[in-house]
Amino acid sequence: MPENKRTASGALGGILGLVGLSAVAGLLVTAAVTPAIAVSGAAASSAITIFDKMPSYLQPDELMQPTTLMAGDRVLAKFYDQNRSPVTFEQIAPVMYDAVLSSEDPRYYQHGGVDLIGTTRALLNNAASGETQGGSSISQQYVKNVLVQRCERDAKAVEATETTVGKTRDEALQECASAAVQADGPEGYQRKLQEMRYAIQLEKEYSKDQILLGYLNIANFGGVTYGIDAAAKRYFNVSASELNIGQAAVLAGMVQNPNRFRIDRPDGSIFDSDGTAYNKQPDGSIDDVEQSTIQALYTLRDNGEITQEQLVAAADGYSETKGRQLYVLSRMEVDGKITHEQYVQYAIEPITPNLSETEQGCGSSGAAYFCQYVVSTILNDPAFGAETDDRVRALRQDGLTIQTTLDWRMQDAAQNTMNENTPESIEGMKFGSTAVSLEAKTGRVLAIAQNTKFTQDPEQTDPSYNQIVFAGDRDNGGSIGFPVGSTFKLFTLIDWLEKGHSLNESLNGRLRPVPNMTNSCSGNWVNTDGYIINNFARNPGYFGTPMMFTRDSLNTGYLAMAAELDLCDIAKVVKKLGVQTGTGDEIKMENANEVIGSDNVSPLAMAGAFATVANGGTFCQPKVIDKVTTADGEERPIPERTCQTALTPEIAATTAYALQGVMQGQGTGVDANPYDGTPVMGKTGTHEGFQTWMIESSTNATTAVWVGNWDGDKDLFGKYAKGNQLSSMRYILAKDIQSAANEFYGGDRFPDPVSNLLRTQQRDLPNVVGQSIDSARSTLTGAGFRVSVGDPVDSPSGGDTVAAQSPNGGSAPAGSTITINPGNGQGGTVPNVDGQTVNAARAALAAAGYGNISIGGCQRDANAPAEGQVTSTNPAGGSAANKSVTVTLAVAAKECP
């Protein structure tokens, strides 16, 4: 810098730089770490004092390493701020050591941490120019990288606490890195002195090989690539031990300015096709690096060692990096590490990267939404740190290996059927679908499938992409859950049984104003305005039993059950089975709508509740992490998830018995039954036509499927996609996924229900013969029976009157079906004409409406009247018979024809 343009701060910096140099020289004399430079006077003495007061000990931190999520023996995803794979000294090719030492610190094994020759030159230049230059030894560079890494760890906290001032994480990282390595003036010298102080002390604590290895493992090689092994894999797809001379020279040259010299961003040749260098700078100049590259290649060409074509090809695509490589190769030749022939060989060889992709995050995962649920767990669970920053570091810097519960067999089965049967989006609605599978006996989450493609871009407007994990809740996945519909009837059913009620008790499940309900915790619900809740498909309801109501998913039946219970007790069942709203609120059952599933709940929570029943009453909190190990192989605590008894085995078995009825015969879930020999139980759910559910389970595995609107209320019924009605997709998905679960996890026969909870209630049966059909129906249903009208029977009465019933009186099981038969108007009673003369009998029968008469037999009797006497009739006298029937007379006569 010209003297007349130096600023006051620049001049001061030069003076302080010389003072600092004196201080360092004085310390080095006393430490005997390098040949002394003669200094004397009060200035040097004072500088030494200042230097001595600087912190002398720097403990290198653990290296930042990627955290890896595993599923079995396959990588699920990686997360990192620094992509690094630390290696031992023997796992690095010797040529890599030669390259970095020749180019960065050729006197490394001779000095004691500070190369005073290089440092003196740099500091003298600094004093003259007012700028901070290099001259750092490998030990100093290692110190610098340790401090930068520590700074980057702290930058996470800066970002977390200062987002209100608009500082992004990248800005925070850049700011701290600049402060650590690019300070000018007095601060720059002070930083340099501190760097030296640490370097000298490091060499007392560690061997040269340890420091050199530490440097190569910590150094940045562009972007998020850190450490020599990750760099070798990223740029050349080889390990650090497999690097050749040319590759090692490229990487050694890269450390001076990693992002400038990285080779995953080619910037074109510096030569025209005729070998003439052309300008690349905006101002028309060629910078120093490119100039040195041009000159080195021209020299080889002019010496006849390379051709014109080789000259053009050598720097093609990576001109600046080629210049750095040539510099490193030249230093290696000067130091005798390579021959001149090797120099020429690699000088003319174009840099040819073999890039290995280093994707991170859930977007690159084969199970993106499961992955994202795990990430949410890590970022929210205190097992990974008390503070948010601690948990972020655990995910991105601590090098953990986290073994998840994902079963790829289940995941593939779930995602495949999801892809085949559901669209990624539907125009005009925010359509979504998810499926989650649990291992019932452990709570391990085996799979999470979703219809949309995963994105972490909040600005993404394509409706086929989504960052929300539909299966999760607000804390883990960003969803608030969905109204669960009739799947929520599970909790009323359980409370019904826990209170000692039978599945076969009779209740009035007919459509009517909702009965008032008791809630001893938060106040009773009273239907003051005659509010009516309809059944699906406008079913009028019936007198029936909880077994029937469960099979048919009858709202009015379950409302009748809830009216005989305490809503507060139902809420306690909900809680002990691990269910709350998707926003984390307790469900208090404060109104009738909650009985039939108006609350938003996550599919994962509902799967856990049904798994509890399948598991004999033991509730296991859903878990996605099996094991966590550090980079050193030590186990760390995992998020606490417990299994505890929530239901008695008897209640669980009887509940499962009722839910098996849903999956059989005319049950609402029969279309989701795989019918593969594994017993299953289940429950359907629909909320207002825009949310549909299907949850089913064997004794070993539970599947929960939701299909609906992740936002909004568009009707699913009557709309089709991929050949399926939207409202029926749940059955297809659940059937396919449960079929896979049955194949891989099996299932046993569910335990038998408790007989006391199946007891049949006997009720008095009114005799309604003679009543009108409507009156008889009302009488019987009012007494707790179902009514079936059979075919007309012979009776004098007409079709509006009950002529017969079955059973016809006494008592019958509550809720059983009573058949009533109307009359046909053709019935009568055959007159008793025994003993009458034939003519008198004919007249009597005809008068009663029986006009078809025949003589069926004759017996000689000398005492009989001349015209004959009736001895019997068929049908017999006094019996009911249709008037069109032929009455056959048996007679006695003196003479038989």
Secondary structure, 3 states (H helix, E strand, C coil): CCHHHCCHHHHHHHHHHHHHHHHHHHHHHHHCCCCCCCCCCHHHHHHHHHHHHCCCCCCCCCCCECEEEEECCEEEEEECCCECCCCCHHHCCHHHHHHHHHHHCCCCCCCCCCCHHHHHHHHHHHHHHCCCCCCCCHHHHHHHHHHHHHHHHHHHHHHHHCHHHCCCHHHHHHHHHHHHHCCCHHHHHHHHHHHHHHHHHHHHHCCHHHHHHHHHHHCECCCCEECHHHHHHHHHCCCHHHCCHHHHHHHHHHCCCHHHHCCCCCCECCECCCCCECCCCCCCCCCHHHHHHHHHHHHHHHCCCCCHHHHHHHCCCEHHHHHHHHHHHHHHHHCCCCCHHHHHHHHHCCCCCCCCCCCCCHHHCCCHHHHHHHHHHHHHCHHHCCCHHHHHHHHHCECCEEEECCCHHHHHHHHHHHHHHCCCCECCEEEEEEEEEEECCCCEEEEEEECCEECCCCCCCCCCEECCCCCCECCCECCCCEECHHHHHHHHHHHHHHCCCCCCCCEEEECCCCCCEECCCCCCECCCCCCCCCCHHHCCEEEECHHHHHHHCCHHHHHHHHHCCEHHHHHHHHHHCCCCCCCCCCCCCCCHHHHHCCCEECHHHHHHHHHHHHCCCEEECCECEEEEECCCCCEECCCCCCEEECCCHHHHHHHHHHHHHHCCCCCCCHHHCCCCCCCCEEEEEEECCCEEEEEEECCCEEEEEEEEEEECCCCCCCCEECCEEHHHHHHHHHHHHHHHHHHHHCCCCCCCCCHHHHCCCEEEECCCCCCEHHHHHHHHHHCCCEEEECCCECCCCCCCEEEEEECCCEEEECCCEEEEEEECCCEEECCCCCCCEHHHHHHHHHHCCCCCEEEEEEEECCCCCCCCEEEEEECCCCCEEECCCCEEEEEEECCCC
